Amino acid sequence: MLRNSKLSNYCIKKIIQCFCIDIPANKTALLLGKNRNTINHWYGIFRKRIYDHQLALKDKLLGRVEVDESYFGAKPQRGYHGTWKGLD
């Protein structure tokens, strides 16, 4: 990844730093004076490496896992759910 790059190691480390603190690619490009497409390319490389790493750990749950009862989604509502009917 770094061997064939025309960017210096310092610049790549700065791109990684901006990626880690969630600075968008266009702002990173302005900060470092690089083309936005170059930053998008590197952000894509980082995302792919993260995805590959997560895929490798997919089947492994490390440590203790605790599951409790939770309700996910919208809260249940009681009463009339249609259109509002005013008093006529």
Secondary structure, 3 states (H helix, E strand, C coil): CCCCCCCCHHHHHHHHHHHHCCCCHHHHHHHHCCCHHHHHHHHHHHHHHHHHHHHHCCCCCCCCCCCCCCCCCCCCCCCCCCCCCCCC
